[in-house]
Amino acid sequence: MIKKILIFVVLLPLWVFAQHTIKGNISPNIGYKNAIIYRITPTQLHYITHAPIDEMGSFNIVLESTASRGMYKLVYAIPEEEYNFDIIYNAKEDLEFTFNTETGIVYQKSVENQLVTSYTNSMSLIGQEIGGYFIEDSNDTLALKEIFKRQRKTQSKFETDAKGTIAFHFIKANKPYIPKNYETYDEYVSNLKVHFFDNVNFNDSILQSSNFLIEKTLNYVFGITSEDKDEKANYIANIDEVNTIIKNVEPIIKSRIFEILWQQMADATYDEVANHIADKYLIQIAKQANNTELLNKMALFKSLSIGNKAPDFTLRIKEGDEFVSKQLSEINIAQRYIILFWSSTCTHCLDEIPQLQAYIKKLPKGKTKVIAIGLEDNAENWKKEALRYPEFINVLGLNKWKNKIAKSYNISATPTYFVLDKDKKIIAKPYDFEVLEALLEANK
């Protein structure tokens, strides 16, 4: 009986203190307040805990002893889908790292995360060597074969070192195409494309519980090019190929991949490509999942695609000595129109709009007309600011993001620009004034 009690006394501290910590530092700290940890599964994020980020960017998260081995996501700002990164937690050790928003993450503690980082860096350096060889147009075939041999050995070593770990899933899936013999540049590039997904198991629950599958797919769609196709045709061909590769993947994973691809193309204003994804794949998936929010989002984007008529709204223009109300579709006062969504409380707007005003003043009269829609919570500030721009047709949009015009144009940020032709068809959606100016200069 005494022996049993002694064993219990010895083991008790181990049980009580079987907690681990995630200690990090984020720099530069530009107002980050909290670090939040989620456990990731293929279908969900599970909130675990959070800790404050101090003024120096440091935080210390204590995980309960019940925290299980697997993939976790650390979120450090809002919106969460932008300010986050994945980490491996093996439930055996503490994690410690520094994260720079420009240069990335460095782990001081965590064997598995260090293993993945070391693997990525090593294979990246070898990849640069291969690229350098082809750029130099070298004829030293033995040198290239030696690089491939080293690449193969490096891959094999990391797979051996990672055996039995979560890190192994990523190292194995990231294995690149490695030729056994010398290949010309064209042969190598062709084979890279053919074998790009050879080692990726889209049904691997570890990979599904991370950003890996998305990042791998984006690298393929944006990174694999063909000289006989233009940029948009190349993206569409790659997306169709992705669909073939993931045809037997679970619907929820397939939906996530296509939704992110669609959003990437929509954000980059590749309207034709985004609508191809929607029409050919994502609408059907969204209907099966009864995802009305996504269906409405895609329909609204399509209505605002380049080549479509801009949504109508009421504005007031001067005719003779009077101001009259008209629909956008009814006016005929310029060869080209710029619809600008702005706000009197938006610092970017107050910086860009004077530049737009100065540029418009240089153009021939009647060539371009700006319709500036102020999205405001109240009219007071707007009235003062709008007076500075008498050349514009100024429209007050109260209730800001909930304003009817803002909703019909899917506005979520200011300033936002749409360029219309004389028939009010959308011809461009420039990201900012610099892009808008370049577009107008190119189409003088």
C-alpha positions as a Markdown table, in Angstrom:
| # | Residue | x | y | z |
|---|---|---|---|---|
| 1 | Met | 0.0 | 0.0 | 0.0 |
| 2 | Ile | 2.8 | 2.4 | 0.8 |
| 3 | Lys | 4.5 | 1.8 | -2.5 |
| 4 | Lys | 1.2 | 2.5 | -4.4 |
| 5 | Ile | 0.8 | 5.8 | -2.5 |
| 6 | Leu | 4.4 | 6.8 | -3.3 |
| 7 | Ile | 3.9 | 6.1 | -7.0 |
| 8 | Phe | 0.8 | 8.3 | -7.0 |
| 9 | Val | 2.7 | 11.1 | -5.3 |
| 10 | Val | 5.4 | 11.0 | -7.8 |
| 11 | Leu | 3.1 | 10.8 | -10.8 |
| 12 | Leu | 0.6 | 13.5 | -9.7 |
| 13 | Pro | 2.8 | 16.5 | -10.6 |
| 14 | Leu | 3.3 | 15.1 | -14.1 |
| 15 | Trp | -0.4 | 14.9 | -14.6 |
| 16 | Val | -1.1 | 18.3 | -13.1 |
| 17 | Phe | 1.6 | 20.1 | -15.1 |
| 18 | Ala | 1.1 | 18.3 | -18.5 |
| 19 | Gln | 0.1 | 21.6 | -19.9 |
| 20 | His | 2.1 | 23.2 | -22.7 |
| 21 | Thr | 2.4 | 26.8 | -23.9 |
| 22 | Ile | 2.5 | 28.7 | -27.2 |
| 23 | Lys | 4.8 | 31.6 | -26.7 |
| 24 | Gly | 5.2 | 34.1 | -29.6 |
| 25 | Asn | 6.2 | 37.6 | -30.6 |
| 26 | Ile | 4.7 | 39.4 | -33.5 |
| 27 | Ser | 6.5 | 42.4 | -35.1 |
| 28 | Pro | 5.9 | 45.0 | -35.9 |
| 29 | Asn | 3.0 | 45.3 | -33.5 |
| 30 | Ile | 0.6 | 47.7 | -35.2 |
| 31 | Gly | -2.2 | 47.5 | -32.7 |
| 32 | Tyr | -2.6 | 43.7 | -32.4 |
| 33 | Lys | -4.5 | 43.1 | -29.2 |
| 34 | Asn | -5.2 | 39.3 | -28.9 |
| 35 | Ala | -3.8 | 36.0 | -30.1 |
| 36 | Ile | -6.5 | 33.4 | -30.5 |
| 37 | Ile | -5.9 | 29.7 | -30.9 |
| 38 | Tyr | -8.3 | 27.4 | -32.9 |
| 39 | Arg | -8.1 | 23.6 | -33.3 |
| 40 | Ile | -8.6 | 22.9 | -37.0 |
| 41 | Thr | -10.5 | 19.9 | -38.4 |
| 42 | Pro | -11.3 | 19.3 | -42.1 |
| 43 | Thr | -14.7 | 20.9 | -41.7 |
| 44 | Gln | -14.5 | 23.3 | -38.7 |
| 45 | Leu | -12.6 | 25.7 | -36.5 |
| 46 | His | -12.9 | 25.0 | -32.8 |
| 47 | Tyr | -12.1 | 27.9 | -30.4 |
| 48 | Ile | -9.5 | 26.8 | -27.8 |
| 49 | Thr | -8.3 | 29.9 | -25.9 |
| 50 | His | -6.7 | 33.3 | -26.3 |
| 51 | Ala | -4.2 | 35.6 | -24.7 |
| 52 | Pro | -3.5 | 39.3 | -24.8 |
| 53 | Ile | -0.7 | 40.7 | -27.1 |
| 54 | Asp | 1.4 | 43.2 | -25.2 |
| 55 | Glu | 2.8 | 46.5 | -26.5 |
| 56 | Met | 6.0 | 44.6 | -27.6 |
| 57 | Gly | 4.0 | 42.1 | -29.6 |
| 58 | Ser | 4.5 | 39.2 | -27.2 |
| 59 | Phe | 1.9 | 36.8 | -25.9 |
| 60 | Asn | 1.8 | 33.5 | -23.9 |
| 61 | Ile | -1.0 | 31.0 | -24.5 |
| 62 | Val | -1.4 | 28.1 | -22.0 |
| 63 | Leu | -3.0 | 25.0 | -23.5 |
| 64 | Glu | -5.0 | 22.7 | -21.3 |
| 65 | Ser | -3.6 | 19.2 | -20.8 |
| 66 | Thr | -6.6 | 17.9 | -22.8 |
| 67 | Ala | -5.5 | 19.8 | -26.0 |
| 68 | Ser | -5.0 | 17.1 | -28.6 |
| 69 | Arg | -2.3 | 16.5 | -31.2 |
| 70 | Gly | -3.1 | 18.1 | -34.5 |
| 71 | Met | -3.3 | 21.3 | -36.6 |
| 72 | Tyr | -4.0 | 24.6 | -35.0 |
| 73 | Lys | -4.6 | 28.1 | -36.3 |
| 74 | Leu | -3.3 | 31.2 | -34.6 |
| 75 | Val | -5.3 | 34.4 | -35.4 |
| 76 | Tyr | -3.8 | 37.7 | -34.4 |
| 77 | Ala | -6.1 | 40.4 | -35.9 |
| 78 | Ile | -9.4 | 41.0 | -37.7 |
| 79 | Pro | -10.4 | 39.9 | -40.3 |
| 80 | Glu | -9.5 | 36.5 | -39.1 |
| 81 | Glu | -9.3 | 35.0 | -42.6 |
| 82 | Glu | -6.4 | 37.4 | -43.4 |
| 83 | Tyr | -4.4 | 37.6 | -40.2 |
| 84 | Asn | -3.6 | 34.0 | -39.3 |
| 85 | Phe | -1.2 | 31.1 | -39.9 |
| 86 | Asp | -1.2 | 27.3 | -39.2 |
| 87 | Ile | 0.9 | 25.6 | -36.6 |
| 88 | Ile | 1.6 | 21.9 | -35.8 |
| 89 | Tyr | 1.0 | 20.9 | -32.1 |
| 90 | Asn | 2.2 | 17.5 | -31.2 |
| 91 | Ala | 1.0 | 17.6 | -27.5 |
| 92 | Lys | 4.5 | 16.8 | -26.3 |
| 93 | Glu | 6.3 | 20.1 | -26.1 |
| 94 | Asp | 6.0 | 23.9 | -25.8 |
| 95 | Leu | 6.1 | 26.1 | -28.9 |
| 96 | Glu | 8.0 | 29.3 | -29.2 |
| 97 | Phe | 8.4 | 31.5 | -32.3 |
| 98 | Thr | 8.9 | 35.0 | -33.6 |
| 99 | Phe | 6.6 | 36.2 | -36.5 |
| 100 | Asn | 7.5 | 39.1 | -38.7 |
| 101 | Thr | 4.6 | 40.2 | -40.9 |
| 102 | Glu | 7.1 | 40.8 | -43.8 |
| 103 | Thr | 9.5 | 37.9 | -43.5 |
| 104 | Gly | 7.4 | 35.2 | -41.9 |
| 105 | Ile | 7.8 | 32.9 | -38.9 |
| 106 | Val | 10.9 | 31.5 | -37.2 |
| 107 | Tyr | 10.5 | 28.7 | -34.5 |
| 108 | Gln | 12.8 | 28.7 | -31.5 |
| 109 | Lys | 11.0 | 25.7 | -30.0 |
| 110 | Ser | 8.9 | 23.0 | -31.7 |
| 111 | Val | 10.6 | 20.1 | -33.4 |
| 112 | Glu | 7.9 | 19.5 | -36.0 |
| 113 | Asn | 7.4 | 23.1 | -37.1 |
| 114 | Gln | 11.2 | 23.5 | -37.3 |
| 115 | Leu | 11.4 | 20.4 | -39.4 |
| 116 | Val | 8.8 | 21.7 | -41.9 |
| 117 | Thr | 10.5 | 25.2 | -42.0 |
| 118 | Ser | 14.0 | 23.6 | -42.5 |
| 119 | Tyr | 12.6 | 21.4 | -45.3 |
| 120 | Thr | 10.9 | 24.3 | -47.0 |
| 121 | Asn | 14.1 | 26.4 | -46.9 |
| 122 | Ser | 16.4 | 23.6 | -48.1 |
| 123 | Met | 14.1 | 22.6 | -51.0 |
| 124 | Ser | 13.7 | 26.3 | -51.9 |
| 125 | Leu | 17.4 | 26.8 | -52.2 |
| 126 | Ile | 17.7 | 23.8 | -54.5 |
| 127 | Gly | 14.9 | 25.0 | -56.6 |
| 128 | Gln | 16.7 | 28.3 | -57.0 |
| 129 | Glu | 19.8 | 26.4 | -58.2 |
| 130 | Ile | 17.7 | 24.6 | -60.8 |
| 131 | Gly | 16.2 | 27.9 | -61.9 |
| 132 | Gly | 19.7 | 29.5 | -62.1 |
| 133 | Tyr | 21.0 | 26.6 | -64.2 |
| 134 | Phe | 18.3 | 27.1 | -66.8 |
| 135 | Ile | 18.6 | 30.9 | -66.8 |
| 136 | Glu | 22.3 | 30.6 | -67.5 |
| 137 | Asp | 21.5 | 28.3 | -70.4 |
| 138 | Ser | 24.3 | 26.0 | -69.2 |
| 139 | Asn | 25.4 | 23.0 | -71.2 |
| 140 | Asp | 26.9 | 21.2 | -68.2 |
| 141 | Thr | 24.5 | 18.3 | -68.0 |
| 142 | Leu | 26.4 | 16.6 | -65.2 |
| 143 | Ala | 25.9 | 19.7 | -63.0 |
| 144 | Leu | 22.2 | 19.6 | -63.5 |
| 145 | Lys | 22.0 | 15.8 | -62.8 |
| 146 | Glu | 24.0 | 16.5 | -59.6 |
| 147 | Ile | 21.5 | 19.1 | -58.4 |
| 148 | Phe | 18.6 | 16.6 | -59.1 |
| 149 | Lys | 20.5 | 13.9 | -57.1 |
| 150 | Arg | 21.0 | 16.3 | -54.2 |
| 151 | Gln | 17.3 | 17.3 | -54.4 |
| 152 | Arg | 16.3 | 13.6 | -54.2 |
| 153 | Lys | 18.6 | 12.9 | -51.2 |
| 154 | Thr | 17.3 | 16.0 | -49.4 |
| 155 | Gln | 13.7 | 14.9 | -49.9 |
| 156 | Ser | 14.5 | 11.4 | -48.7 |
| 157 | Lys | 16.3 | 12.6 | -45.6 |
| 158 | Phe | 13.5 | 14.9 | -44.5 |
| 159 | Glu | 10.9 | 12.1 | -45.1 |
| 160 | Thr | 13.0 | 9.7 | -42.9 |
| 161 | Asp | 13.5 | 12.3 | -40.2 |
| 162 | Ala | 9.7 | 13.2 | -40.1 |
| 163 | Lys | 8.4 | 9.6 | -40.1 |
| 164 | Gly | 5.5 | 9.2 | -37.7 |
| 165 | Thr | 5.0 | 13.0 | -37.2 |
| 166 | Ile | 2.4 | 15.4 | -38.4 |
| 167 | Ala | 5.2 | 17.2 | -40.3 |
| 168 | Phe | 5.6 | 14.1 | -42.5 |
| 169 | His | 2.2 | 14.7 | -44.2 |
| 170 | Phe | 3.4 | 18.1 | -45.4 |
| 171 | Ile | 6.9 | 17.0 | -46.4 |
| 172 | Lys | 5.6 | 14.1 | -48.4 |
| 173 | Ala | 2.9 | 16.1 | -50.1 |
| 174 | Asn | 5.3 | 18.8 | -51.0 |
| 175 | Lys | 7.7 | 16.5 | -52.8 |
| 176 | Pro | 8.4 | 18.0 | -56.2 |
| 177 | Tyr | 8.9 | 16.4 | -59.5 |
| 178 | Ile | 12.6 | 15.2 | -59.5 |
| 179 | Pro | 14.0 | 13.9 | -62.8 |
| 180 | Lys | 16.2 | 10.8 | -62.7 |
| 181 | Asn | 18.2 | 12.0 | -65.8 |
| 182 | Tyr | 19.1 | 15.2 | -67.6 |
| 183 | Glu | 16.1 | 17.2 | -69.0 |
| 184 | Thr | 15.9 | 20.3 | -71.2 |
| 185 | Tyr | 14.1 | 23.3 | -69.8 |
| 186 | Asp | 11.0 | 22.6 | -71.9 |
| 187 | Glu | 10.9 | 18.9 | -70.8 |
| 188 | Tyr | 11.4 | 19.9 | -67.2 |
| 189 | Val | 8.7 | 22.5 | -67.2 |
| 190 | Ser | 6.2 | 20.2 | -68.9 |
| 191 | Asn | 6.9 | 17.4 | -66.4 |
| 192 | Leu | 6.6 | 19.8 | -63.5 |
| 193 | Lys | 3.0 | 20.5 | -64.6 |
| 194 | Val | 2.1 | 16.9 | -65.3 |
| 195 | His | 3.4 | 15.7 | -61.9 |
| 196 | Phe | 2.6 | 18.8 | -59.8 |
| 197 | Phe | 0.0 | 16.9 | -57.7 |
| 198 | Asp | 1.5 | 13.5 | -57.7 |
| 199 | Asn | 2.2 | 13.4 | -54.0 |
| 200 | Val | -0.8 | 15.4 | -52.8 |
| 201 | Asn | -3.6 | 13.4 | -51.2 |
| 202 | Phe | -6.6 | 15.7 | -51.1 |
| 203 | Asn | -8.4 | 13.3 | -48.8 |
| 204 | Asp | -5.6 | 13.5 | -46.1 |
| 205 | Ser | -7.3 | 14.9 | -43.0 |
| 206 | Ile | -4.1 | 16.6 | -41.8 |
| 207 | Leu | -3.7 | 18.4 | -45.1 |
| 208 | Gln | -7.4 | 19.3 | -45.1 |
| 209 | Ser | -7.0 | 20.8 | -41.6 |
| 210 | Ser | -4.5 | 23.4 | -42.9 |
| 211 | Asn | -4.0 | 25.9 | -45.7 |
| 212 | Phe | -1.8 | 23.5 | -47.6 |
| 213 | Leu | -4.3 | 22.2 | -50.2 |
| 214 | Ile | -5.4 | 25.8 | -51.0 |
| 215 | Glu | -1.9 | 27.1 | -51.3 |
| 216 | Lys | -0.8 | 24.2 | -53.4 |
| 217 | Thr | -3.8 | 24.7 | -55.7 |
| 218 | Leu | -3.2 | 28.5 | -56.0 |
| 219 | Asn | 0.5 | 27.9 | -56.8 |
| 220 | Tyr | -0.6 | 25.6 | -59.7 |
| 221 | Val | -3.3 | 27.9 | -61.1 |
| 222 | Phe | -1.2 | 31.1 | -60.9 |
| 223 | Gly | 2.3 | 29.6 | -61.3 |
| 224 | Ile | 2.0 | 27.0 | -64.1 |
| 225 | Thr | 1.9 | 28.9 | -67.4 |
| 226 | Ser | 1.7 | 28.0 | -71.1 |
| 227 | Glu | 3.1 | 30.1 | -73.8 |
| 228 | Asp | 0.4 | 29.3 | -76.3 |
| 229 | Lys | -2.4 | 30.8 | -74.1 |
| 230 | Asp | -3.0 | 34.3 | -72.8 |
| 231 | Glu | -3.2 | 34.8 | -69.0 |
| 232 | Lys | -6.9 | 34.3 | -68.6 |
| 233 | Ala | -7.1 | 31.3 | -70.8 |
| 234 | Asn | -4.2 | 29.8 | -68.9 |
| 235 | Tyr | -6.0 | 30.3 | -65.6 |
| 236 | Ile | -9.2 | 28.7 | -66.9 |
| 237 | Ala | -7.2 | 25.7 | -68.3 |
| 238 | Asn | -5.5 | 25.2 | -65.0 |
| 239 | Ile | -8.7 | 25.5 | -63.0 |
| 240 | Asp | -10.3 | 22.9 | -65.3 |
| 241 | Glu | -7.4 | 20.6 | -64.6 |
| 242 | Val | -7.7 | 21.1 | -60.9 |
| 243 | Asn | -11.3 | 20.0 | -61.1 |
| 244 | Thr | -10.2 | 16.8 | -62.8 |
| 245 | Ile | -7.7 | 16.1 | -60.0 |
| 246 | Ile | -10.2 | 16.7 | -57.2 |
| 247 | Lys | -13.2 | 15.1 | -58.7 |
| 248 | Asn | -13.4 | 12.4 | -56.0 |
| 249 | Val | -12.6 | 14.8 | -53.1 |
| 250 | Glu | -15.3 | 15.3 | -50.4 |
| 251 | Pro | -17.8 | 18.1 | -51.5 |
| 252 | Ile | -17.0 | 20.3 | -48.5 |
| 253 | Ile | -13.3 | 20.4 | -49.4 |
| 254 | Lys | -14.0 | 20.9 | -53.1 |
| 255 | Ser | -16.3 | 23.7 | -52.3 |
| 256 | Arg | -13.7 | 25.4 | -50.1 |
| 257 | Ile | -11.0 | 25.2 | -52.9 |
| 258 | Phe | -13.3 | 26.5 | -55.6 |
| 259 | Glu | -14.7 | 29.3 | -53.4 |
| 260 | Ile | -11.2 | 30.6 | -52.6 |
| 261 | Leu | -10.2 | 30.3 | -56.2 |
| 262 | Trp | -13.3 | 32.3 | -57.2 |
| 263 | Gln | -12.6 | 35.0 | -54.5 |
| 264 | Gln | -9.0 | 35.3 | -55.7 |
| 265 | Met | -10.1 | 35.9 | -59.3 |
| 266 | Ala | -12.9 | 38.2 | -58.2 |
| 267 | Asp | -10.5 | 40.3 | -56.1 |
| 268 | Ala | -8.0 | 40.5 | -59.0 |
| 269 | Thr | -10.9 | 41.6 | -61.3 |
| 270 | Tyr | -10.4 | 38.6 | -63.6 |
| 271 | Asp | -14.2 | 38.6 | -64.1 |
| 272 | Glu | -14.2 | 36.1 | -66.9 |
| 273 | Val | -12.2 | 33.6 | -64.9 |
| 274 | Ala | -14.3 | 34.1 | -61.7 |
| 275 | Asn | -17.6 | 33.7 | -63.7 |
| 276 | His | -16.1 | 30.5 | -65.3 |
| 277 | Ile | -15.5 | 29.0 | -61.9 |
| 278 | Ala | -19.0 | 30.0 | -60.7 |
| 279 | Asp | -20.9 | 28.8 | -63.8 |
| 280 | Lys | -19.0 | 25.6 | -64.3 |
| 281 | Tyr | -18.4 | 24.4 | -60.8 |
| 282 | Leu | -19.3 | 26.6 | -57.8 |
| 283 | Ile | -23.0 | 27.4 | -58.4 |
| 284 | Gln | -23.8 | 23.7 | -58.6 |
| 285 | Ile | -21.8 | 23.0 | -55.4 |
| 286 | Ala | -23.5 | 25.9 | -53.6 |
| 287 | Lys | -26.9 | 24.8 | -54.6 |
| 288 | Gln | -26.3 | 21.3 | -53.3 |
| 289 | Ala | -25.2 | 22.8 | -50.0 |
| 290 | Asn | -28.1 | 25.2 | -50.0 |
| 291 | Asn | -25.5 | 28.0 | -49.6 |
| 292 | Thr | -27.8 | 31.0 | -50.5 |
| 293 | Glu | -25.3 | 33.5 | -49.3 |
| 294 | Leu | -22.6 | 32.3 | -51.7 |
| 295 | Leu | -25.1 | 32.0 | -54.5 |
| 296 | Asn | -26.2 | 35.6 | -54.0 |
| 297 | Lys | -22.6 | 36.8 | -53.8 |
| 298 | Met | -21.7 | 35.1 | -57.1 |
| 299 | Ala | -24.8 | 36.5 | -58.8 |
| 300 | Leu | -24.1 | 40.0 | -57.6 |
| 301 | Phe | -20.5 | 39.8 | -58.8 |
| 302 | Lys | -21.6 | 38.6 | -62.2 |
| 303 | Ser | -24.0 | 41.5 | -62.5 |
| 304 | Leu | -21.1 | 43.9 | -61.9 |
| 305 | Ser | -18.7 | 42.1 | -64.3 |
| 306 | Ile | -16.9 | 44.0 | -67.0 |
| 307 | Gly | -19.1 | 44.4 | -70.1 |
| 308 | Asn | -22.4 | 44.5 | -68.1 |
| 309 | Lys | -24.5 | 47.6 | -67.7 |
| 310 | Ala | -23.9 | 49.4 | -64.4 |
| 311 | Pro | -26.8 | 49.2 | -61.9 |
| 312 | Asp | -29.1 | 52.2 | -62.1 |
| 313 | Phe | -29.6 | 54.8 | -59.4 |
| 314 | Thr | -31.0 | 58.3 | -59.1 |
| 315 | Leu | -28.8 | 61.4 | -59.2 |
| 316 | Arg | -29.3 | 65.1 | -59.8 |
| 317 | Ile | -27.7 | 67.0 | -62.6 |
| 318 | Lys | -28.0 | 70.6 | -63.8 |
| 319 | Glu | -30.0 | 71.3 | -66.9 |
| 320 | Gly | -30.0 | 75.0 | -67.7 |
| 321 | Asp | -30.6 | 76.8 | -64.5 |
| 322 | Glu | -32.3 | 73.9 | -62.7 |
| 323 | Phe | -31.3 | 70.7 | -61.0 |
| 324 | Val | -33.3 | 67.7 | -62.2 |
| 325 | Ser | -33.4 | 64.1 | -61.0 |
| 326 | Lys | -32.4 | 61.4 | -63.5 |
| 327 | Gln | -31.4 | 57.8 | -63.6 |
| 328 | Leu | -27.8 | 57.0 | -64.4 |
| 329 | Ser | -29.0 | 55.2 | -67.6 |
| 330 | Glu | -30.7 | 58.4 | -68.7 |
| 331 | Ile | -27.8 | 60.8 | -68.6 |
| 332 | Asn | -25.8 | 61.6 | -71.7 |
| 333 | Ile | -23.2 | 64.2 | -70.7 |
| 334 | Ala | -19.8 | 62.5 | -71.3 |
| 335 | Gln | -18.0 | 59.9 | -73.3 |
| 336 | Arg | -16.9 | 58.1 | -70.2 |
| 337 | Tyr | -18.0 | 58.1 | -66.5 |
| 338 | Ile | -16.1 | 57.3 | -63.3 |
| 339 | Ile | -18.3 | 56.2 | -60.4 |
| 340 | Leu | -16.5 | 56.8 | -57.2 |
| 341 | Phe | -17.6 | 55.5 | -53.8 |
| 342 | Trp | -16.0 | 57.4 | -51.0 |
| 343 | Ser | -16.6 | 58.7 | -47.5 |
| 344 | Ser | -15.7 | 62.0 | -45.8 |
| 345 | Thr | -14.2 | 60.0 | -42.9 |
| 346 | Cys | -12.0 | 57.8 | -45.1 |
| 347 | Thr | -8.4 | 59.0 | -45.0 |
| 348 | His | -7.5 | 57.1 | -48.2 |
| 349 | Cys | -10.4 | 58.9 | -49.9 |
| 350 | Leu | -9.3 | 62.3 | -48.7 |
| 351 | Asp | -5.9 | 61.6 | -50.1 |
| 352 | Glu | -6.9 | 60.2 | -53.5 |
| 353 | Ile | -9.9 | 62.3 | -54.5 |
| 354 | Pro | -8.0 | 65.6 | -54.8 |
| 355 | Gln | -5.6 | 63.7 | -57.1 |
| 356 | Leu | -8.6 | 62.6 | -59.2 |
| 357 | Gln | -9.9 | 66.1 | -59.3 |
| 358 | Ala | -6.6 | 67.5 | -60.5 |
| 359 | Tyr | -6.4 | 64.9 | -63.2 |
| 360 | Ile | -9.9 | 65.4 | -64.4 |
| 361 | Lys | -9.4 | 69.1 | -64.7 |
| 362 | Lys | -6.6 | 68.4 | -67.3 |
| 363 | Leu | -8.9 | 66.4 | -69.6 |
| 364 | Pro | -10.9 | 67.9 | -72.4 |
| 365 | Lys | -14.3 | 69.2 | -71.3 |
| 366 | Gly | -17.1 | 66.6 | -71.7 |
| 367 | Lys | -14.7 | 63.7 | -72.0 |
| 368 | Thr | -15.0 | 62.2 | -68.5 |
| 369 | Lys | -17.5 | 62.8 | -65.7 |
| 370 | Val | -17.1 | 61.8 | -62.1 |
| 371 | Ile | -20.1 | 60.6 | -60.2 |
| 372 | Ala | -19.0 | 60.7 | -56.5 |
| 373 | Ile | -21.2 | 58.8 | -54.1 |
| 374 | Gly | -20.5 | 59.6 | -50.5 |
| 375 | Leu | -21.3 | 56.7 | -48.1 |
| 376 | Glu | -22.0 | 58.4 | -44.8 |
| 377 | Asp | -23.6 | 57.9 | -41.4 |
| 378 | Asn | -24.7 | 61.5 | -41.5 |
| 379 | Ala | -24.8 | 64.4 | -44.0 |
| 380 | Glu | -22.9 | 67.1 | -42.1 |
| 381 | Asn | -19.3 | 66.1 | -42.9 |
| 382 | Trp | -20.2 | 65.1 | -46.5 |
| 383 | Lys | -21.7 | 68.5 | -47.2 |
| 384 | Lys | -18.5 | 70.3 | -46.3 |
| 385 | Glu | -16.2 | 67.9 | -48.2 |
| 386 | Ala | -18.5 | 67.6 | -51.3 |
| 387 | Leu | -18.3 | 71.4 | -51.8 |
| 388 | Arg | -14.6 | 71.0 | -52.6 |
| 389 | Tyr | -15.5 | 69.0 | -55.7 |
| 390 | Pro | -18.0 | 71.1 | -57.8 |
| 391 | Glu | -16.8 | 69.3 | -61.0 |
| 392 | Phe | -18.3 | 66.1 | -59.7 |
| 393 | Ile | -21.9 | 64.9 | -59.6 |
| 394 | Asn | -22.1 | 64.5 | -55.9 |
| 395 | Val | -24.6 | 61.9 | -54.5 |
| 396 | Leu | -25.2 | 61.4 | -50.8 |
| 397 | Gly | -25.5 | 57.7 | -49.7 |
| 398 | Leu | -26.7 | 57.6 | -46.1 |
| 399 | Asn | -26.6 | 54.4 | -44.0 |
| 400 | Lys | -23.1 | 53.8 | -45.5 |
| 401 | Trp | -22.6 | 50.1 | -46.3 |
| 402 | Lys | -26.3 | 49.4 | -46.0 |
| 403 | Asn | -27.1 | 52.1 | -48.6 |
| 404 | Lys | -29.1 | 50.9 | -51.5 |
| 405 | Ile | -26.6 | 52.0 | -54.1 |
| 406 | Ala | -23.7 | 50.6 | -52.2 |
| 407 | Lys | -25.4 | 47.3 | -51.9 |
| 408 | Ser | -26.2 | 47.2 | -55.6 |
| 409 | Tyr | -22.5 | 47.8 | -56.4 |
| 410 | Asn | -21.3 | 45.3 | -53.6 |
| 411 | Ile | -19.2 | 48.0 | -51.9 |
| 412 | Ser | -17.3 | 46.9 | -48.8 |
| 413 | Ala | -14.4 | 49.5 | -48.9 |
| 414 | Thr | -13.7 | 53.0 | -49.9 |
| 415 | Pro | -12.5 | 54.4 | -52.2 |
| 416 | Thr | -13.9 | 52.1 | -54.9 |
| 417 | Tyr | -13.9 | 53.0 | -58.6 |
| 418 | Phe | -15.9 | 51.8 | -61.6 |
| 419 | Val | -15.2 | 53.2 | -65.1 |
| 420 | Leu | -18.2 | 53.2 | -67.5 |
| 421 | Asp | -18.4 | 53.9 | -71.2 |
| 422 | Lys | -20.9 | 56.3 | -72.7 |
| 423 | Asp | -23.6 | 53.5 | -72.7 |
| 424 | Lys | -23.0 | 53.0 | -68.9 |
| 425 | Lys | -21.3 | 49.6 | -69.5 |
| 426 | Ile | -18.6 | 48.7 | -67.0 |
| 427 | Ile | -15.2 | 48.8 | -68.7 |
| 428 | Ala | -12.9 | 48.7 | -65.7 |
| 429 | Lys | -12.8 | 48.4 | -61.9 |
| 430 | Pro | -9.4 | 49.9 | -60.9 |
| 431 | Tyr | -8.1 | 49.1 | -57.5 |
| 432 | Asp | -6.9 | 52.7 | -56.6 |
| 433 | Phe | -6.3 | 56.1 | -58.2 |
| 434 | Glu | -2.8 | 55.1 | -59.5 |
| 435 | Val | -4.3 | 52.2 | -61.5 |
| 436 | Leu | -7.2 | 54.4 | -62.6 |
| 437 | Glu | -4.8 | 57.1 | -63.8 |
| 438 | Ala | -2.8 | 54.6 | -65.8 |
| 439 | Leu | -6.0 | 53.2 | -67.3 |
| 440 | Leu | -7.2 | 56.7 | -68.3 |
| 441 | Glu | -3.8 | 57.6 | -69.7 |
| 442 | Ala | -3.7 | 54.4 | -71.8 |
| 443 | Asn | -7.1 | 55.2 | -73.2 |
| 444 | Lys | -6.8 | 58.9 | -74.1 |
